Structure formats: structure tokens, C-alpha cells
Amino acid sequence: MMQLGLVSAILPDDSLDSVCATAGELGYDCVELMCWPVGKASRRYAGVTHVDVANFDEAAAADVRAVAERHGISISGLGYYPNPLAPDQAEADQAIEQIRKVIAASAQLGVNQMNTFVGRDWTKSIDGNWPRFLETWIPLVKFAEQHGVRIGIENCPMLFTNDEWPGGKNLAVSPAVWRRMFDAIPSPNFGLNYDPSHLVWQQMDYVAPLRDFADRLFHIHAKDVRINKDRLDDVGILASPLEYHTPKLPGLGDIDWGRFISVLGDTGYRGSVCVEVEDKAYEESATTRRMSLQQSCTYLRNFLPLRESRSLRKP
């Protein structure tokens, strides 16, 4: 049975204990825990550290497991979403080093799943990025294999600001690119952290990849999106995408979640579906952020039934 979870980035000021407590209280099964290096970041939803993987050892892993178990919550994966192909080599090297630490921590925890971006030099074409992609990711995937960890690549183009124009900061934007990635690195430890919302605003079928890449679906993000047709008609598809689309909570956008989860189940997927909140209408306070998680859980429980072990759990 699939598990319903949340992505911890929406709770940036909460401790690990508070994140897991919130997940349990609201009726979630699991959490994807953010593992950015300790410090601040300029991008929204970045710089969030609920598991500090620096100097991570068995004692630290035991502490994390104990917190999750105390609240009846499992860990769906560890998340860290930088740009390991950044044109600034120092930035790229730092991202690669942290990715390796997150992989090692995932193995130490026994979670064996980490999620990230492949990255991109946004000033170059996909072909122009390809040699560096191979140089960077063949060793990273081998490192993951050695640790028994799967890497789920999220398919967000990271193409939302002038700083990311024109190419975006993530290569893994479409089925054509995914096929090329997996042909080049056919490892069973290299797959997708699939978010259907990014295909919607690119005007692509968001259900077909569930069948086409069934063996590469390692983790799912549940985020919705609304296409603002009047704005699209005014600015066109060459405008910055945020000019004509708006990220929303599941059920408040254009995704048919019943159909999506129905087909996802038909593919044999039995992993985690984690709510990723990026809806600005709910970001004004800690209270509204919690409301967004409650609303998303209530809605998605129409399609993802509560596990028996959770339903029998006493408050």
C-alpha cells in the first residue's frame, strides 16, 4: 500500500521532533526530511535542515530513528536539491560533497532513499551539459550503489527566475531527457522523484510517464498547479513560467489526482507520495502552513487510505 507523506521543507523553523509530531497528528504516514547544509539559503524552500548529515554516525542515526518511531512516522527519504552542475565549480563541488553525505546518511539510517536534482549550467544546451552530467553522475550513482541507496531525481526544470533563464538549473525536465539519462546510467539505483505538476505547465501528459517509467519511480511528490490561461494568452510560453502558472495544494489546481493515483497504483508502485507545499496562499504563518498540510492530507486520503498501523495508533 502506498504511504502518504509530507516534504519537511514547508516547516523550516520546526525541529525534527516537531516535524514528526505534526506529521503524526495530521494523519500522515511518513516524511521526506530536508538535509541542506546548516545555514541560510536565498531560494525558497532551500536551506532547511531537519537532519544534519555532517559527521553523521550511528548515534546520530539512532537519534533520528527514535524521534520518527516515537511519533509513529516512517522516513520516506532524505532530500537535498542543489545544482551540482552549476557553472561556478566551487558551488557545484559543495553540492556534490553534500549529496554524497546525504547518500551515506540515508544508508546509515536504513532509509536507502535520497532525492535531489541532477543540476544544469543554465547558459548551455542539454547537449552542452551532457559531458559534465556524465562526469558528475556516474561516480555519484556508483557511490549510491556501494551504499545500497536509490537516488530519485526530481523533474523540476528550476526555471522560475531571471537567474535561472534561459535553460533552468535541472536537466531532468522531460521523458526524452529521462530516457537519455537512464540509457547513459542504467543503474537500478538511479530513478525519479516524480512530480506531476512540472509536466502540467510544460503542457505534457503527466500520467503517461507513470507507465513508461514504472521501474524508475522511486518517490512521488504531490504538488498541484493551476495554469492561468488569461495570463498565458497575454505573455506566451516564452515568458518566465511563474508569469502564467501558480503552484497550488493538491486538489486546488489542474491535476486529476484520482486518475493519477489510480494509474500509479496500477503500475505496481507501493512507495511514498509526499505532499510538497509551495502554495503562497498558505505561507503567511506557521498556522497557515499547518493548515495547508491538514487540507492536503484530508483531500488525498480520498485516494490513499490510512494504513491499518496508523489507524489503530492511539493519539
Residue pairs with C-beta under 8 A, 6 or more apart in sequence:
1 270
1 305
1 307
2 261
2 264
2 265
2 269
2 270
2 271
2 272
2 273
2 304
3 29
3 30
3 74
3 76
3 271
3 272
3 273
3 304
3 307
4 27
4 28
4 29
4 30
4 272
4 273
4 274
4 275
4 297
4 300
4 301
4 304
5 23
5 28
5 29
5 30
5 31
5 32
5 76
5 272
5 273
5 274
5 275
6 23
6 26
6 28
6 31
6 32
6 274
6 275
6 277
6 293
6 296
6 297
7 31
7 32
7 34
7 79
7 221
7 274
7 275
7 276
7 277
8 14
8 19
8 31
8 32
8 33
8 34
8 48
8 50
8 79
9 34
9 45
9 46
9 48
9 79
9 276
10 45
10 276
10 277
10 289
10 292
10 293
11 18
11 19
11 22
11 48
11 50
11 289
12 45
12 47
12 48
13 286
14 22
14 50
15 50
16 33
16 50
16 51
16 64
16 67
17 67
17 70
17 71
19 31
19 33
19 50
20 31
20 67
20 68
20 70
20 71
20 73
21 71
22 290
22 293
23 30
23 31
23 71
23 73
24 71
24 72
24 73
24 313
26 290
26 293
26 294
26 297
27 297
27 301
27 306
27 310
28 73
28 275
28 293
28 297
29 73
29 74
29 272
29 306
29 307
29 310
30 73
30 74
30 75
30 76
30 272
30 274
31 68
31 73
31 74
31 75
31 76
31 274
32 75
32 76
32 77
32 78
32 79
32 115
32 219
32 272
32 274
33 50
33 51
33 64
33 75
33 77
33 78
33 79
34 48
34 49
34 50
34 51
34 78
34 79
34 80
35 49
35 50
35 51
35 52
35 53
35 78
35 79
35 80
35 98
35 101
35 102
35 105
35 114
36 46
36 47
36 48
36 49
36 80
36 82
36 98
37 49
37 54
37 94
37 98
38 49
38 52
38 54
39 47
40 47
41 47
44 278
45 278
46 81
46 82
51 64
51 78
51 105
52 60
53 78
53 98
53 101
53 102
53 104
53 105
54 101
56 101
56 104
56 105
56 108
57 108
58 108
60 108
61 105
61 108
61 109
61 110
64 75
64 109
65 109
65 110
68 74
68 75
72 309
72 310
72 313
75 109
75 111
76 111
76 113
76 219
76 271
76 272
76 274
77 106
77 111
77 113
77 114
77 115
77 152
77 193
77 219
77 272
78 102
78 105
78 106
78 109
78 111
78 113
78 114
78 115
79 114
79 115
79 116
80 98
80 99
80 102
80 114
80 115
80 116
81 115
81 116
81 117
81 154
81 156
82 91
82 94
82 95
82 98
82 99
82 116
82 117
82 119
83 91
83 92
83 95
83 117
83 119
83 120
83 158
83 169
83 170
84 92
84 95
84 96
84 99
84 116
84 117
84 118
84 119
84 136
84 140
85 92
85 118
85 119
85 120
85 121
85 129
85 132
85 133
85 136
85 171
86 92
86 95
86 119
86 121
86 169
87 121
87 122
87 123
92 119
92 136
95 119
96 136
96 140
99 114
99 116
99 140
100 140
100 143
102 114
102 116
103 114
103 140
103 143
103 144
103 147
103 149
103 151
104 147
106 112
106 113
106 114
106 147
106 149
107 147
107 148
107 149
112 148
112 149
112 150
113 149
113 150
113 152
113 218
113 219
114 144
114 149
114 150
114 151
114 152
115 151
115 152
115 153
115 154
115 193
115 218
115 219
116 151
116 152
116 153
116 154
116 193
117 153
117 154
117 156
117 158
117 169
117 170
117 172
118 133
118 136
118 137
118 153
118 170
118 171
118 172
118 181
119 133
119 136
119 169
119 170
119 171
120 129
120 158
120 167
120 168
120 169
120 170
120 171
121 128
121 129
121 132
121 167
122 159
122 164
122 165
122 166
122 167
122 168
122 169
123 166
123 167
124 167
125 167
126 171
126 177
129 171
133 171
133 181
133 184
134 184
134 185
137 185
137 190
138 185
140 151
141 151
141 185
141 187
141 189
141 190
142 187
144 150
144 151
144 187
144 189
144 190
145 187
145 189
149 189
150 188
150 189
150 190
150 191
150 218
151 189
151 190
151 191
151 218
152 191
152 192
152 193
152 194
152 218
152 219
153 172
153 181
153 190
153 191
153 192
153 193
154 170
154 172
154 192
154 193
154 194
154 195
154 221
155 170
155 172
155 173
155 174
155 178
155 192
155 193
155 194
155 195
155 198
155 199
156 170
156 195
156 198
157 168
157 169
157 170
157 173
157 198
157 202
157 241
158 164
158 168
158 169
158 170
159 165
159 167
159 168
159 169
159 240
159 241
160 240
160 241
160 242
161 240
161 242
162 240
165 240
171 177
171 181
172 178
172 181
172 192
173 198
173 202
174 199
174 202
174 204
175 204
175 208
175 209
175 212
175 213
178 192
178 209
178 213
178 216
181 190
182 190
182 191
182 216
190 216
191 213
191 215
191 216
191 217
191 218
192 213
192 216
192 217
192 218
192 219
193 218
193 219
193 220
193 221
194 209
194 210
194 213
194 217
194 219
194 220
194 221
195 220
195 221
195 223
195 276
196 206
196 207
196 223
196 255
196 260
197 206
197 221
197 223
197 224
197 225
197 247
197 253
197 255
198 225
199 205
199 206
199 209
200 206
200 225
200 227
200 245
200 253
200 254
200 255
201 225
201 227
201 241
201 244
201 245
203 237
206 255
206 260
207 259
207 260
207 263
210 217
210 260
210 263
210 264
210 267
210 269
211 263
211 267
214 267
214 268
214 269
217 264
217 267
217 269
217 271
218 271
219 271
219 272
219 274
220 264
220 269
220 271
220 272
220 273
220 274
221 273
221 274
221 275
221 276
222 250
222 257
222 273
222 274
222 275
222 276
222 296
222 300
223 247
223 248
223 250
223 275
223 276
223 277
223 278
224 247
224 248
224 249
224 250
224 251
224 252
224 253
224 254
224 255
224 257
225 245
225 246
225 247
225 248
225 253
225 254
225 255
226 245
226 246
226 248
226 252
226 253
226 254
227 244
227 245
227 254
228 244
228 245
228 246
231 243
231 244
232 244
232 245
235 243
235 244
237 244
246 253
246 280
247 253
247 278
247 279
247 280
248 279
248 281
249 275
249 277
249 279
249 282
249 292
249 295
249 296
249 299
250 257
250 275
250 296
250 299
250 300
251 257
251 295
251 296
251 299
251 300
252 279
257 299
257 300
257 303
258 302
258 303
261 273
261 300
261 303
261 304
262 303
264 273
273 300
273 304
275 293
275 296
275 297
275 300
277 283
277 289
277 292
277 293
277 296
279 292
282 288
282 289
282 291
282 292
283 289
